[in-house]
Amino acid sequence: MYNPLCEPIFDLLLEQKTFKIHSLYDALQNRGVVATQDDNPQRDLFKKNFLIMNALFQLRAQLQQEGWSLLISSLNIELLPSSELTLSAADPLEAYYTDWTNFDTSEAEINALFEQFWQNMAFQQQKLRTEISLDTIHSSWSLPTPLTHRALQKRWRALALEFHPDRTTGDVGIFQRLEHEYQQLKAFVANLDN
């Protein structure tokens, strides 16, 4: 089934070339081409998102025949010459959003999808914060790679002796921060050993 959002999205991509899903939605709203799809706000949001994603995948299939590629992700929708992008063989999002039976997803299923989305988002953000934090700590502590429990313990002792509040070079704030970082690094090393 042809999606009427294909043409307005194509026109927007010709003007700007790169969007995030929410900025594309806003641009379509500004042009008045995204109508209300449901009285229930969550179902309405889901259906609007479905229509936009469906149109993007239909448009990508059309553009491939004309020598263009369309990169589709929630944080980057971009029109590129085919030579700049190699598409993977199977895209589970494409399979989902091109199946029109998913347009009438029940409220319970939509709630479950939203819950799963937010859980995944929170997990990814926590994972990123942890990775950034551990990389920063690893670097600031001047630790060797690969990190071992013995090397960590040796470095901790040197830093603890230098900054312990009872020493003349001591600093309570720095010592507490180092102690917290040491606990993070110990947990990281313990996970490596398992």
Backbone as CSV, one residue per row, in Angstrom:
resi,resn,N_x,N_y,N_z,CA_x,CA_y,CA_z,C_x,C_y,C_z
1,MET,0.843,-1.170,0.000,0.000,0.000,0.000,0.898,1.245,0.000
2,TYR,0.577,2.182,-0.866,1.371,3.397,-0.986,1.110,4.319,0.201
3,ASN,2.165,4.878,0.740,2.082,5.781,1.887,2.160,7.224,1.382
4,PRO,1.141,8.050,1.672,1.134,9.432,1.171,2.212,10.333,1.784
5,LEU,2.911,9.867,2.804,3.987,10.678,3.387,5.297,10.563,2.597
6,CYS,5.358,9.630,1.644,6.593,9.454,0.866,7.019,10.744,0.163
7,GLU,6.106,11.390,-0.527,6.458,12.601,-1.276,6.870,13.755,-0.363
8,PRO,6.090,14.073,0.691,6.530,15.174,1.563,7.885,14.894,2.236
9,ILE,8.138,13.646,2.606,9.428,13.304,3.218,10.546,13.469,2.193
10,PHE,10.315,13.028,0.964,11.315,13.183,-0.085,11.625,14.667,-0.316
11,ASP,10.582,15.498,-0.368,10.784,16.938,-0.551,11.623,17.516,0.587
12,LEU,11.339,17.104,1.817,12.110,17.590,2.970,13.567,17.135,2.884
13,LEU,13.789,15.891,2.467,15.154,15.382,2.343,15.933,16.103,1.242
14,LEU,15.251,16.522,0.201,15.916,17.305,-0.849,16.348,18.669,-0.324
15,GLU,15.551,19.221,0.582,15.866,20.529,1.152,16.975,20.448,2.197
16,GLN,16.915,19.428,3.061,17.811,19.398,4.216,18.775,18.224,4.229
17,LYS,18.457,17.102,3.637,19.270,15.881,3.520,19.412,15.070,4.808
18,THR,19.414,15.712,5.989,19.623,14.981,7.243,18.585,15.400,8.280
19,PHE,17.998,14.392,8.937,17.023,14.631,10.004,17.225,13.612,11.114
20,LYS,16.701,13.926,12.273,16.434,12.944,13.321,14.953,12.648,13.200
21,ILE,14.487,11.523,13.729,13.077,11.159,13.552,12.156,12.230,14.116
22,HIS,12.494,12.792,15.273,11.617,13.812,15.862,11.645,15.123,15.064
23,SER,12.791,15.474,14.480,12.838,16.704,13.685,12.107,16.513,12.352
24,LEU,12.143,15.299,11.815,11.376,14.994,10.602,9.883,15.080,10.907
25,TYR,9.473,14.530,12.034,8.071,14.606,12.459,7.646,16.072,12.582
26,ASP,8.469,16.883,13.240,8.148,18.310,13.405,8.005,19.002,12.052
27,ALA,8.914,18.702,11.126,8.861,19.320,9.797,7.583,18.905,9.054
28,LEU,7.190,17.647,9.193,5.946,17.179,8.563,4.737,17.839,9.218
29,GLN,4.781,18.007,10.546,3.696,18.690,11.261,3.572,20.133,10.773
30,ASN,4.713,20.801,10.603,4.701,22.193,10.139,4.082,22.325,8.752
31,ARG,4.215,21.287,7.953,3.614,21.304,6.608,2.165,20.828,6.626
32,GLY,1.707,20.383,7.786,0.311,19.966,7.929,-0.033,18.669,7.232
33,VAL,0.938,17.762,7.094,0.675,16.521,6.362,0.515,15.299,7.265
34,VAL,0.664,15.477,8.585,0.498,14.346,9.506,-0.788,14.566,10.289
35,ALA,-1.819,13.818,9.927,-3.125,13.957,10.577,-3.190,13.102,11.835
36,THR,-4.123,13.432,12.723,-4.374,12.623,13.907,-4.832,11.240,13.463
37,GLN,-4.275,10.198,14.083,-4.552,8.827,13.685,-5.419,8.064,14.687
38,ASP,-5.496,8.572,15.943,-6.236,7.853,16.975,-6.583,8.825,18.102
39,ASP,-7.701,8.566,18.783,-8.091,9.405,19.927,-7.191,9.183,21.125
40,ASN,-6.659,7.966,21.259,-5.742,7.655,22.354,-4.370,8.254,22.021
41,PRO,-3.819,9.122,22.890,-2.552,9.796,22.565,-1.376,8.843,22.286
42,GLN,-1.287,7.747,23.032,-0.174,6.819,22.791,-0.337,6.100,21.460
43,ARG,-1.548,5.670,21.164,-1.786,5.016,19.871,-1.592,6.003,18.729
44,ASP,-1.988,7.255,18.941,-1.802,8.284,17.923,-0.314,8.469,17.632
45,LEU,0.485,8.604,18.680,1.930,8.752,18.512,2.520,7.533,17.811
46,PHE,2.110,6.340,18.252,2.611,5.113,17.639,2.275,5.073,16.149
47,LYS,1.021,5.375,15.809,0.590,5.294,14.416,1.278,6.340,13.540
48,LYS,1.469,7.536,14.076,2.192,8.559,13.310,3.630,8.110,13.064
49,ASN,4.261,7.585,14.102,5.625,7.077,13.950,5.652,5.936,12.935
50,PHE,4.679,5.050,13.009,4.604,3.932,12.066,4.511,4.455,10.631
51,LEU,3.639,5.433,10.402,3.469,5.972,9.051,4.765,6.609,8.530
52,ILE,5.457,7.343,9.399,6.712,7.967,8.978,7.759,6.906,8.654
53,MET,7.904,5.920,9.534,8.893,4.867,9.292,8.538,4.058,8.041
54,ASN,7.266,3.741,7.876,6.823,3.007,6.693,7.159,3.797,5.430
55,ALA,6.885,5.102,5.451,7.179,5.943,4.291,8.684,5.979,4.018
56,LEU,9.485,6.048,5.077,10.939,6.065,4.893,11.430,4.785,4.223
57,PHE,10.913,3.630,4.667,11.358,2.374,4.063,10.845,2.223,2.634
58,GLN,9.620,2.684,2.358,9.133,2.660,0.978,10.000,3.570,0.104
59,LEU,10.294,4.747,0.636,11.114,5.704,-0.096,12.512,5.160,-0.345
60,ARG,13.077,4.477,0.649,14.411,3.903,0.470,14.409,2.898,-0.684
61,ALA,13.394,2.055,-0.747,13.312,1.061,-1.824,13.217,1.753,-3.191
62,GLN,12.441,2.836,-3.272,12.310,3.569,-4.533,13.622,4.252,-4.918
63,LEU,14.280,4.854,-3.926,15.509,5.610,-4.201,16.677,4.712,-4.598
64,GLN,16.697,3.483,-4.089,17.769,2.555,-4.439,17.791,2.300,-5.933
65,GLN,16.627,2.272,-6.555,16.533,2.047,-7.990,17.044,3.251,-8.791
66,GLU,17.134,4.406,-8.124,17.567,5.629,-8.796,18.985,6.048,-8.409
67,GLY,19.726,5.142,-7.729,21.112,5.435,-7.394,21.325,6.199,-6.101
68,TRP,20.325,6.212,-5.235,20.440,6.892,-3.947,20.239,5.900,-2.816
69,SER,20.784,6.240,-1.660,20.581,5.434,-0.453,19.947,6.315,0.599
70,LEU,19.162,5.694,1.436,18.537,6.411,2.531,18.898,5.703,3.827
71,LEU,19.717,6.362,4.631,20.100,5.839,5.935,18.940,6.113,6.886
72,ILE,18.474,5.069,7.586,17.315,5.224,8.467,17.658,4.715,9.855
73,SER,17.727,5.652,10.801,17.810,5.320,12.220,17.127,6.459,12.964
74,SER,16.800,6.265,14.229,16.057,7.301,14.945,16.857,8.589,15.096
75,LEU,18.184,8.474,15.137,19.008,9.662,15.328,19.636,10.184,14.051
76,ASN,19.436,9.459,12.940,20.021,9.921,11.688,19.266,9.356,10.494
77,ILE,18.545,10.236,9.835,17.884,9.910,8.576,18.573,10.776,7.545
78,GLU,19.229,10.118,6.584,20.080,10.891,5.674,20.010,10.331,4.257
79,LEU,19.872,11.226,3.301,19.864,10.888,1.884,21.296,10.971,1.367
80,LEU,21.787,9.863,0.783,23.173,9.780,0.321,23.233,9.142,-1.064
81,PRO,24.257,9.478,-1.833,24.481,8.713,-3.066,24.763,7.253,-2.695
82,SER,24.337,6.308,-3.500,24.498,4.884,-3.178,25.933,4.496,-2.882
83,SER,26.885,5.150,-3.512,28.283,4.793,-3.313,28.758,5.070,-1.891
84,GLU,28.049,5.908,-1.126,28.480,6.269,0.224,27.890,5.377,1.314
85,LEU,27.011,4.461,0.970,26.356,3.653,1.987,26.167,2.231,1.497
86,THR,26.535,1.283,2.332,26.283,-0.112,2.042,25.237,-0.598,3.032
87,LEU,24.127,-1.098,2.519,23.052,-1.551,3.396,23.259,-2.995,3.804
88,SER,22.875,-3.281,5.036,22.945,-4.668,5.498,21.821,-5.460,4.850
89,ALA,21.998,-6.773,4.821,21.051,-7.649,4.123,19.656,-7.609,4.744
90,ALA,19.550,-7.669,6.067,18.242,-7.737,6.704,18.136,-6.647,7.764
91,ASP,17.048,-5.911,7.726,16.801,-4.867,8.703,15.497,-5.208,9.408
92,PRO,15.551,-5.594,10.701,14.327,-5.972,11.403,13.324,-4.824,11.499
93,LEU,13.803,-3.588,11.546,12.878,-2.459,11.572,12.094,-2.367,10.268
94,GLU,12.787,-2.603,9.171,12.102,-2.550,7.883,11.012,-3.620,7.807
95,ALA,11.321,-4.817,8.257,10.325,-5.897,8.248,9.111,-5.517,9.088
96,TYR,9.348,-4.870,10.226,8.241,-4.480,11.112,7.411,-3.358,10.486
97,TYR,8.085,-2.311,10.038,7.365,-1.125,9.578,6.787,-1.243,8.175
98,THR,7.154,-2.241,7.428,6.517,-2.440,6.117,5.375,-3.440,6.178
99,ASP,5.153,-4.022,7.347,4.021,-4.930,7.557,2.847,-4.106,8.086
100,TRP,1.864,-3.822,7.228,0.750,-2.947,7.587,-0.106,-3.506,8.716
101,THR,-0.030,-4.787,8.997,-0.817,-5.331,10.115,-0.329,-4.754,11.447
102,ASN,0.914,-4.291,11.498,1.435,-3.698,12.733,0.893,-2.299,12.999
103,PHE,0.276,-1.684,11.994,-0.298,-0.346,12.165,-1.410,-0.346,13.215
104,ASP,-2.164,-1.425,13.280,-3.271,-1.525,14.240,-2.885,-2.293,15.494
105,THR,-1.698,-2.075,15.972,-1.218,-2.709,17.189,-2.097,-2.284,18.360
106,SER,-2.364,-3.238,19.251,-3.244,-2.959,20.398,-2.571,-2.018,21.390
107,GLU,-3.390,-1.402,22.234,-2.874,-0.480,23.249,-1.913,-1.192,24.206
108,ALA,-2.238,-2.418,24.582,-1.366,-3.180,25.485,-0.008,-3.441,24.835
109,GLU,-0.009,-3.798,23.545,1.258,-4.036,22.838,2.066,-2.744,22.694
110,ILE,1.374,-1.643,22.452,2.061,-0.354,22.339,2.695,0.014,23.676
111,ASN,1.942,-0.177,24.767,2.494,0.104,26.100,3.725,-0.747,26.364
112,ALA,3.676,-2.009,25.969,4.822,-2.909,26.158,6.011,-2.441,25.308
113,LEU,5.750,-2.000,24.075,6.818,-1.495,23.206,7.447,-0.227,23.783
114,PHE,6.596,0.694,24.280,7.122,1.916,24.894,7.961,1.589,26.129
115,GLU,7.460,0.679,26.951,8.194,0.288,28.163,9.547,-0.323,27.794
116,GLN,9.546,-1.203,26.798,10.791,-1.829,26.342,11.750,-0.776,25.778
117,PHE,11.212,0.173,25.019,12.040,1.238,24.456,12.723,2.028,25.565
118,TRP,11.953,2.454,26.583,12.528,3.278,27.657,13.513,2.482,28.506
119,GLN,13.237,1.194,28.712,14.195,0.361,29.443,15.500,0.239,28.658
120,ASN,15.400,-0.006,27.365,16.603,-0.096,26.526,17.367,1.219,26.508
121,MET,16.625,2.330,26.419,17.260,3.640,26.410,18.003,3.879,27.727
122,ALA,17.367,3.581,28.845,18.007,3.776,30.154,19.241,2.890,30.279
123,PHE,19.132,1.645,29.819,20.269,0.723,29.894,21.432,1.233,29.047
124,GLN,21.143,1.689,27.819,22.201,2.187,26.936,22.865,3.436,27.513
125,GLN,22.054,4.327,28.103,22.627,5.535,28.702,23.505,5.189,29.895
126,GLN,23.047,4.259,30.735,23.844,3.849,31.889,25.135,3.179,31.432
127,LYS,25.027,2.342,30.429,26.203,1.653,29.893,27.211,2.661,29.344
128,LEU,26.719,3.652,28.614,27.595,4.674,28.059,28.262,5.488,29.166
129,ARG,27.470,5.897,30.173,28.051,6.648,31.295,29.126,5.832,31.990
130,THR,28.861,4.534,32.198,29.831,3.661,32.867,31.088,3.533,32.039
131,GLU,30.929,3.318,30.712,32.097,3.164,29.843,32.927,4.442,29.806
132,ILE,32.257,5.587,29.698,32.978,6.858,29.672,33.673,7.072,30.997
133,SER,32.950,6.817,32.075,33.511,7.006,33.407,34.724,6.108,33.617
134,LEU,34.606,4.830,33.273,35.723,3.908,33.464,36.914,4.267,32.578
135,ASP,36.657,4.688,31.343,37.759,5.110,30.467,38.474,6.321,31.052
136,THR,37.703,7.269,31.562,38.286,8.472,32.155,39.106,8.122,33.391
137,ILE,38.537,7.292,34.259,39.245,6.884,35.481,40.515,6.124,35.115
138,HIS,40.389,5.177,34.190,41.536,4.371,33.766,42.676,5.280,33.306
139,SER,42.313,6.291,32.525,43.315,7.222,32.010,43.894,8.104,33.122
140,SER,43.022,8.661,33.965,43.514,9.574,35.007,44.354,8.851,36.061
141,TRP,44.098,7.578,36.255,44.889,6.796,37.219,46.190,6.288,36.590
142,SER,46.363,6.478,35.299,47.546,5.984,34.566,47.725,4.480,34.750
143,LEU,46.652,3.752,34.493,46.671,2.299,34.671,47.115,1.606,33.392
144,PRO,47.753,0.445,33.532,48.192,-0.297,32.338,47.012,-0.995,31.660
145,THR,47.234,-1.310,30.406,46.257,-2.107,29.657,46.956,-3.366,29.203
146,PRO,46.398,-4.520,29.422,45.143,-4.807,30.103,45.289,-4.595,31.611
147,LEU,44.188,-4.228,32.221,44.168,-3.946,33.647,44.068,-5.241,34.440
148,THR,44.918,-5.377,35.442,44.863,-6.547,36.330,44.540,-6.083,37.742
149,HIS,44.056,-7.020,38.541,43.738,-6.704,39.932,44.993,-6.244,40.673
150,ARG,46.095,-6.896,40.420,47.352,-6.552,41.096,47.807,-5.132,40.749
151,ALA,47.745,-4.754,39.457,48.147,-3.411,39.029,47.216,-2.353,39.628
152,LEU,45.940,-2.663,39.673,44.971,-1.740,40.256,45.253,-1.522,41.738
153,GLN,45.472,-2.616,42.439,45.722,-2.548,43.874,46.995,-1.733,44.164
154,LYS,48.024,-1.938,43.385,49.286,-1.224,43.567,49.083,0.286,43.354
155,ARG,48.358,0.627,42.295,48.124,2.046,41.997,47.243,2.683,43.072
156,TRP,46.225,1.937,43.542,45.352,2.441,44.604,46.157,2.767,45.861
157,ARG,47.037,1.886,46.238,47.845,2.113,47.443,48.693,3.380,47.313
158,ALA,49.296,3.577,46.144,50.121,4.772,45.925,49.278,6.047,46.024
159,LEU,48.100,6.034,45.387,47.222,7.212,45.428,46.665,7.440,46.834
160,ALA,46.300,6.356,47.514,45.762,6.467,48.873,46.799,7.069,49.808
161,LEU,48.040,6.625,49.679,49.103,7.178,50.526,49.333,8.659,50.227
162,GLU,49.248,9.031,48.965,49.498,10.416,48.578,48.392,11.362,49.062
163,PHE,47.127,10.924,48.957,46.015,11.835,49.223,45.255,11.550,50.524
164,HIS,45.709,10.621,51.328,45.009,10.315,52.583,44.938,11.585,53.429
165,PRO,43.790,11.866,54.032,43.616,13.106,54.807,44.607,13.272,55.965
166,ASP,45.181,12.192,56.472,46.133,12.294,57.573,47.516,12.751,57.104
167,ARG,47.766,12.773,55.833,49.064,13.176,55.299,49.081,14.680,55.032
168,THR,50.262,15.234,54.970,50.379,16.672,54.678,49.953,16.981,53.247
169,THR,50.120,16.029,52.338,49.690,16.211,50.946,48.237,15.775,50.757
170,GLY,47.586,15.366,51.853,46.235,14.801,51.784,45.152,15.804,51.443
171,ASP,44.054,15.242,50.927,42.882,16.053,50.573,41.662,15.148,50.711
172,VAL,40.749,15.500,51.612,39.577,14.666,51.890,38.743,14.444,50.632
173,GLY,38.467,15.510,49.884,37.635,15.408,48.681,38.249,14.497,47.631
174,ILE,39.532,14.692,47.384,40.217,13.859,46.383,40.265,12.415,46.849
175,PHE,40.564,12.204,48.129,40.647,10.843,48.651,39.296,10.125,48.520
176,GLN,38.202,10.816,48.838,36.867,10.200,48.726,36.540,9.872,47.270
177,ARG,36.887,10.777,46.352,36.657,10.513,44.921,37.465,9.302,44.467
178,LEU,38.734,9.260,44.880,39.595,8.133,44.505,39.066,6.818,45.075
179,GLU,38.565,6.877,46.290,38.012,5.675,46.922,36.803,5.164,46.135
180,HIS,35.946,6.091,45.711,34.776,5.724,44.907,35.217,5.144,43.551
181,GLU,36.183,5.779,42.916,36.685,5.293,41.635,37.333,3.916,41.788
182,TYR,38.020,3.714,42.887,38.650,2.408,43.148,37.588,1.313,43.215
183,GLN,36.476,1.596,43.864,35.393,0.603,43.958,34.842,0.288,42.565
184,GLN,34.698,1.302,41.730,34.226,1.083,40.361,35.215,0.212,39.582
185,LEU,36.486,0.541,39.709,37.507,-0.215,38.991,37.614,-1.644,39.493
186,LYS,37.481,-1.836,40.799,37.511,-3.204,41.355,36.373,-4.036,40.777
187,ALA,35.189,-3.444,40.719,34.035,-4.162,40.146,34.284,-4.489,38.676
188,PHE,34.878,-3.558,37.949,35.178,-3.763,36.536,36.163,-4.923,36.367
189,VAL,37.234,-4.926,37.172,38.246,-5.989,37.103,37.639,-7.326,37.504
190,ALA,36.781,-7.333,38.509,36.120,-8.576,38.936,35.281,-9.155,37.793
191,ASN,34.623,-8.286,37.034,33.822,-8.747,35.877,34.718,-9.317,34.788
192,LEU,35.898,-8.741,34.630,36.843,-9.268,33.635,37.308,-10.662,34.009
193,ASP,37.484,-10.904,35.309,37.978,-12.189,35.775,36.945,-13.296,35.661
194,ASN,35.653,-12.929,35.590,34.572,-13.953,35.513,34.343,-14.445,34.116
